[in-house]
């Protein structure tokens, strides 16, 4: 911590004191500090491992892009670390979803979706600029835009299925190969990457996004699918009431239609969304199914929280009617039948804020 403070103080040319550890991760240390003038700032320092370096490059490029997130006060690629303006201790979207106020949760979700849609719309014509920022901080590393994670998941799925005794139906490999990037070639836009509920502050000035470690350009459908299969890569996963889910999805869609008019066509939008649901369901299956030999919570400390088996079963349920991918739909139905036989686990409930309003279960 002393070394981080010295490097950040030198970067800002001011004394830093009163460090408070905000948690960070295995890749990073995050501190709230006071400057010599009494201002509160956030220092985020990364380890020197390749994955951490890549996350630093994404965060430095994404925040320097200037479209969202806290103001960047300084970047030191040598440490590496960033110093950012402190956005304070406002509640996160996770806080309201896991609370008891359905109105606050619904408004928070719509605010989140609208802000992400506006961010995407503002970014469409600035991809070259983002590439230049990545080149500055990425030092030759592959950008997240170019990471073949969908193809890697597709290649891994048959072995994951075989390990649990589920036979891949005829045509599955061909369907998986057609998933592509879920519209990324036609409808790309900027995203912080990790837009999970705990990375969104609901401040008096509006929604403020945190955590740009996976910042990239990706299909707008992959972002919008976080509304249809709630928070596709996150720990804070429960069920949204159908009416709320539609409202949230339409809030995002209304913003991106301004730059991609073709998305106003329901046929185009629905096909892209179904493809994105398939992509995220493959991702969840490959990532979580090997961890369900013994069930466990999606987060080590946060409560309430769903279990991995609950989340997977819900993901499979949503994907079980994907008409464009009949072999994949058959696959997830097989997984659902296996889960019904072998997993003694309750259905995934609604987010706590909506349970208080009598939303029920699904």
C-alpha positions as CSV (number, residue, x, y, z in Angstrom):
1,X,0.0,0.0,0.0
2,X,2.9,2.4,0.8
3,X,4.3,1.9,-2.7
4,X,0.9,2.5,-4.3
5,X,0.5,5.7,-2.3
6,X,3.9,7.0,-3.2
7,X,3.4,6.3,-7.0
8,X,0.0,7.9,-7.0
9,X,1.2,11.0,-5.0
10,X,4.1,11.4,-7.4
11,X,1.6,11.2,-10.3
12,X,-0.7,13.9,-8.9
13,X,2.2,15.9,-7.4
14,X,0.5,16.1,-4.0
15,X,0.6,14.3,-0.7
16,X,-1.9,11.4,-0.3
17,X,-3.1,10.3,3.2
18,X,-5.8,8.4,5.1
19,X,-6.0,5.4,2.7
20,X,-9.1,3.3,3.0
21,X,-9.1,-0.1,1.3
22,X,-12.3,-0.5,-0.8
23,X,-11.7,-4.1,-1.6
24,X,-10.4,-4.4,-5.1
25,X,-9.8,-7.9,-6.4
26,X,-7.1,-10.5,-7.0
27,X,-6.0,-8.2,-9.9
28,X,-6.2,-4.8,-8.2
29,X,-6.0,-2.8,-5.1
30,X,-8.5,0.1,-4.7
31,X,-8.0,2.9,-2.2
32,X,-9.8,6.0,-1.2
33,X,-7.4,8.7,-0.2
34,X,-7.1,12.3,0.7
35,X,-5.0,14.8,-1.2
36,X,-3.0,17.6,0.4
37,X,-5.9,19.9,-0.3
38,X,-8.4,17.6,1.4
39,X,-10.0,16.3,-1.8
40,X,-11.1,12.6,-1.9
41,X,-9.7,10.5,-4.8
42,X,-9.7,6.9,-5.8
43,X,-6.5,5.1,-6.5
44,X,-6.7,1.8,-8.4
45,X,-3.4,-0.1,-8.8
46,X,-3.0,-3.4,-10.7
47,X,-0.6,-6.3,-10.3
48,X,1.9,-7.0,-13.0
49,X,0.3,-10.3,-14.2
50,X,-0.8,-10.4,-17.9
51,X,-4.5,-10.5,-17.1
52,X,-4.2,-7.6,-14.7
53,X,-2.2,-5.6,-17.3
54,X,-4.9,-6.2,-19.8
55,X,-7.6,-5.0,-17.4
56,X,-5.6,-1.9,-16.6
57,X,-5.3,-1.2,-20.4
58,X,-9.1,-1.5,-20.8
59,X,-9.9,0.7,-17.8
60,X,-7.3,3.3,-18.8
61,X,-8.6,3.4,-22.3
62,X,-12.3,3.2,-21.4
63,X,-12.1,6.0,-18.8
64,X,-9.9,8.2,-20.9
65,X,-12.5,7.8,-23.7
66,X,-14.5,10.3,-21.6
67,X,-18.0,9.1,-22.3
68,X,-18.8,7.6,-18.9
69,X,-17.3,6.8,-15.6
70,X,-15.4,8.9,-13.1
71,X,-13.0,11.6,-14.3
72,X,-9.4,10.3,-14.8
73,X,-6.9,12.4,-12.8
74,X,-3.8,10.5,-13.7
75,X,-2.5,7.3,-15.3
76,X,0.8,5.7,-14.7
77,X,1.3,2.7,-17.0
78,X,4.6,1.7,-15.3
79,X,3.1,0.7,-12.0
80,X,0.4,0.4,-13.4
81,X,-2.3,2.5,-11.7
82,X,-5.0,5.1,-12.3
83,X,-6.2,7.9,-10.0
84,X,-9.9,8.9,-10.4
85,X,-12.4,11.3,-9.0
86,X,-14.3,9.9,-6.1
87,X,-18.0,9.5,-6.9
88,X,-18.9,9.0,-3.3
89,X,-21.0,6.3,-1.5
90,X,-24.3,6.5,-3.3
91,X,-26.3,3.2,-3.4
92,X,-25.6,0.8,-6.3
93,X,-28.2,-0.8,-8.5
94,X,-27.5,-4.0,-6.6
95,X,-28.4,-2.3,-3.4
96,X,-31.9,-1.3,-4.6
97,X,-32.6,-4.6,-6.4
98,X,-31.7,-6.5,-3.2
99,X,-33.7,-4.1,-1.1
100,X,-37.5,-3.8,-0.5
101,X,-38.5,-0.8,-2.6
102,X,-40.0,-2.0,-5.9
103,X,-40.4,1.5,-7.3
104,X,-36.8,2.4,-6.6
105,X,-35.6,-0.9,-8.2
106,X,-37.7,-0.4,-11.3
107,X,-36.6,3.2,-11.7
108,X,-33.0,2.2,-11.2
109,X,-33.2,-0.5,-13.9
110,X,-34.7,1.9,-16.4
111,X,-32.1,4.6,-15.6
112,X,-29.4,2.0,-16.0
113,X,-30.7,0.8,-19.4
114,X,-31.2,4.3,-20.7
115,X,-27.7,5.3,-19.6
116,X,-26.1,2.3,-21.3
117,X,-28.1,3.0,-24.5
118,X,-27.0,6.6,-24.6
119,X,-23.4,5.6,-24.0
120,X,-23.7,3.1,-26.9
121,X,-25.3,5.7,-29.2
122,X,-22.6,8.3,-28.4
123,X,-19.8,5.9,-29.1
124,X,-20.7,4.4,-32.4
125,X,-18.7,6.8,-34.6
126,X,-15.7,6.9,-32.2
127,X,-14.3,3.4,-32.5
128,X,-11.0,4.5,-34.1
129,X,-10.4,6.8,-31.1
130,X,-10.9,4.0,-28.7
131,X,-8.5,1.8,-30.7
132,X,-5.9,4.6,-30.4
133,X,-6.3,4.8,-26.6
134,X,-6.0,1.0,-26.4
135,X,-2.8,1.1,-28.4
136,X,-1.4,3.7,-26.0
137,X,-2.1,1.6,-22.9
138,X,-2.3,-1.9,-24.2
139,X,1.4,-2.3,-25.3
140,X,0.7,-4.9,-27.9
141,X,-2.0,-6.9,-26.0
142,X,-5.1,-8.1,-27.8
143,X,-8.0,-5.8,-27.1
144,X,-11.2,-7.3,-25.7
145,X,-12.9,-6.3,-29.0
146,X,-10.7,-9.0,-30.7
147,X,-10.9,-11.6,-28.0
148,X,-12.6,-14.8,-29.5
149,X,-14.4,-15.7,-26.3
150,X,-17.6,-16.7,-28.1
151,X,-15.7,-19.1,-30.4
152,X,-13.8,-20.4,-27.4
153,X,-17.0,-21.1,-25.5
154,X,-18.6,-22.8,-28.5
155,X,-15.5,-25.1,-28.8
156,X,-15.6,-25.9,-25.1
157,X,-19.4,-26.7,-24.8
158,X,-19.3,-30.3,-26.2
159,X,-16.7,-31.4,-23.7
160,X,-18.7,-29.7,-20.8
161,X,-21.8,-31.6,-21.9
162,X,-20.0,-34.9,-22.2
163,X,-18.6,-34.5,-18.7
164,X,-22.1,-34.5,-17.3
165,X,-23.4,-37.3,-19.5
166,X,-25.5,-35.1,-21.9
167,X,-25.2,-36.2,-25.5
168,X,-25.0,-33.3,-28.0
169,X,-27.9,-33.6,-30.5
170,X,-27.3,-33.7,-34.2
171,X,-26.7,-30.3,-35.7
172,X,-25.5,-28.7,-32.4
173,X,-22.0,-27.9,-33.6
174,X,-23.3,-26.3,-36.8
175,X,-25.7,-24.1,-34.9
176,X,-23.0,-23.1,-32.4
177,X,-20.8,-22.1,-35.3
178,X,-23.6,-19.7,-36.6
179,X,-23.8,-17.8,-33.3
180,X,-21.0,-15.5,-34.5
181,X,-20.7,-12.3,-32.4
182,X,-24.5,-11.7,-32.1
183,X,-24.5,-8.7,-34.4
184,X,-21.2,-7.3,-33.4
185,X,-20.1,-6.9,-37.0
186,X,-23.3,-4.9,-37.9
187,X,-24.2,-3.2,-34.7
188,X,-21.1,-2.5,-32.5
189,X,-21.0,0.0,-29.7
190,X,-18.9,0.8,-26.7
191,X,-19.6,-0.8,-23.3
192,X,-17.7,-0.8,-20.0
193,X,-17.9,-4.5,-20.3
194,X,-18.9,-5.4,-16.7
195,X,-22.2,-3.6,-16.3
196,X,-23.4,-5.6,-13.4
197,X,-25.6,-4.1,-10.7
198,X,-22.8,-3.4,-8.2
199,X,-20.9,-1.4,-10.8
200,X,-23.6,1.2,-11.2
201,X,-24.0,4.1,-8.7
202,X,-27.3,5.8,-8.4
203,X,-26.1,9.3,-7.6
204,X,-28.2,12.5,-7.2
205,X,-26.6,13.5,-10.6
206,X,-27.8,10.3,-12.3
207,X,-26.3,6.9,-13.0
208,X,-22.5,6.7,-12.8
209,X,-20.7,3.6,-14.2
210,X,-17.8,1.9,-12.5
211,X,-15.3,-0.8,-13.5
212,X,-14.1,-0.5,-17.1
213,X,-11.7,-3.5,-16.9
214,X,-13.5,-5.2,-19.8
215,X,-14.2,-2.0,-21.8
216,X,-14.6,-2.7,-25.5
217,X,-16.9,-2.5,-28.5
218,X,-19.4,-5.3,-28.8
219,X,-22.8,-6.0,-30.3
220,X,-25.6,-3.9,-28.8
221,X,-27.5,-7.1,-28.5
222,X,-25.0,-8.6,-26.1
223,X,-25.6,-5.6,-23.8
224,X,-29.3,-5.5,-24.3
225,X,-29.6,-9.2,-23.4
226,X,-28.6,-8.3,-19.8
227,X,-32.3,-7.1,-19.7
228,X,-33.8,-10.3,-21.0
229,X,-31.5,-12.8,-19.1
230,X,-30.8,-10.5,-16.2
231,X,-27.1,-9.5,-15.9
232,X,-25.7,-12.4,-17.9
233,X,-22.3,-12.6,-16.4
234,X,-23.0,-11.3,-12.9
235,X,-23.5,-12.6,-9.4
236,X,-26.5,-10.4,-8.7
237,X,-29.0,-12.6,-10.6
238,X,-32.6,-13.1,-9.9
239,X,-35.8,-12.9,-12.0
240,X,-37.3,-9.7,-13.3
241,X,-41.1,-9.4,-13.6
242,X,-42.0,-9.7,-17.3
243,X,-43.4,-6.1,-17.5
244,X,-40.3,-4.6,-15.9
245,X,-38.0,-6.6,-18.1
246,X,-39.8,-5.4,-21.3
247,X,-39.7,-1.8,-20.1
248,X,-36.0,-2.0,-19.3
249,X,-35.2,-3.6,-22.7
250,X,-37.2,-0.9,-24.5
251,X,-35.4,1.9,-22.7
252,X,-32.1,0.6,-24.0
253,X,-33.5,-0.1,-27.5
254,X,-35.0,3.4,-27.8
255,X,-31.5,5.0,-27.4
256,X,-29.6,2.7,-29.9
257,X,-32.3,3.0,-32.6
258,X,-31.2,6.6,-33.0
259,X,-27.9,5.4,-34.5
260,X,-29.0,2.0,-35.8
261,X,-32.4,2.7,-37.4
262,X,-32.7,-0.9,-38.5
263,X,-33.2,-2.0,-34.9
264,X,-36.6,-0.4,-34.9
265,X,-37.7,-3.4,-37.0
266,X,-39.1,-6.0,-34.5
267,X,-37.9,-8.9,-36.7
268,X,-34.3,-7.5,-36.6
269,X,-34.4,-6.7,-32.9
270,X,-35.9,-10.0,-31.8
271,X,-33.6,-12.2,-33.9
272,X,-30.5,-10.3,-32.5
273,X,-31.8,-10.7,-29.0
274,X,-32.4,-14.4,-29.3
275,X,-29.0,-14.9,-30.7
276,X,-27.5,-12.9,-27.8
277,X,-29.5,-15.1,-25.3
278,X,-28.0,-18.2,-27.0
279,X,-24.4,-16.7,-26.7
280,X,-24.8,-15.9,-23.0
281,X,-26.4,-19.2,-22.2
282,X,-23.5,-21.0,-23.8
283,X,-21.2,-18.8,-21.7
284,X,-23.0,-19.5,-18.5
285,X,-23.1,-23.3,-19.2
286,X,-19.4,-23.5,-19.9
287,X,-18.4,-21.3,-17.0
288,X,-20.8,-22.5,-14.3
289,X,-21.8,-26.1,-15.0
290,X,-18.4,-27.6,-14.1
291,X,-18.7,-25.8,-10.7
292,X,-22.1,-27.4,-9.9
293,X,-20.9,-30.8,-8.7
294,X,-21.5,-29.2,-5.3
295,X,-23.8,-26.2,-5.4
296,X,-22.7,-22.9,-4.0
297,X,-23.6,-19.2,-3.9
298,X,-22.9,-16.9,-6.8
299,X,-21.0,-14.5,-4.5
300,X,-18.7,-15.3,-1.6
301,X,-20.1,-12.7,0.8
302,X,-23.1,-10.8,-0.6
303,X,-26.5,-11.8,0.6
304,X,-29.2,-12.5,-0.5
305,X,-27.7,-14.3,-3.5
306,X,-28.7,-17.2,-5.8
307,X,-26.8,-20.4,-6.2
308,X,-25.1,-21.5,-9.3
309,X,-27.6,-24.3,-10.0
310,X,-30.5,-21.8,-9.6
311,X,-28.9,-19.4,-12.1
312,X,-28.1,-22.1,-14.6
313,X,-31.5,-23.6,-14.5
314,X,-33.1,-20.2,-15.2
315,X,-30.7,-19.5,-18.1
316,X,-31.6,-22.9,-19.6
317,X,-35.3,-22.2,-19.2
318,X,-35.1,-18.9,-21.0
319,X,-33.1,-20.5,-23.9
320,X,-35.3,-23.6,-24.2
321,X,-37.6,-22.1,-26.8
322,X,-35.0,-20.5,-29.1
323,X,-36.5,-21.3,-32.5
324,X,-33.4,-20.3,-34.6
325,X,-31.3,-22.9,-32.7
326,X,-33.4,-26.0,-32.3
327,X,-30.5,-28.3,-31.5
328,X,-29.3,-25.9,-28.8
329,X,-32.8,-25.6,-27.4
330,X,-33.0,-29.4,-27.3
331,X,-29.6,-29.4,-25.5
332,X,-30.8,-27.1,-22.7
333,X,-34.0,-29.0,-22.4
334,X,-31.9,-32.1,-21.7
335,X,-30.0,-30.2,-19.2
336,X,-33.2,-29.0,-17.5
337,X,-34.5,-32.6,-17.3
338,X,-31.2,-33.7,-15.8
339,X,-31.3,-30.9,-13.3
340,X,-34.9,-31.8,-12.3
341,X,-33.7,-35.4,-11.6
342,X,-30.5,-34.6,-9.8
343,X,-30.7,-31.1,-8.3
344,X,-32.8,-30.5,-5.2
345,X,-32.9,-26.7,-5.6
346,X,-35.6,-24.1,-5.4
347,X,-36.6,-22.2,-8.6
348,X,-34.8,-18.8,-9.0
349,X,-37.0,-16.2,-7.3
350,X,-37.6,-12.6,-8.3
351,X,-35.3,-9.9,-7.1
352,X,-36.1,-9.2,-3.5
353,X,-37.4,-5.7,-4.3
354,X,-40.1,-7.2,-6.5
355,X,-40.9,-10.1,-4.2
356,X,-42.2,-7.5,-1.7
357,X,-44.7,-6.4,-4.5
358,X,-45.9,-10.0,-4.9
359,X,-44.1,-10.9,-8.1
360,X,-43.9,-14.6,-7.3
361,X,-41.5,-17.1,-8.8
362,X,-40.5,-18.5,-12.2
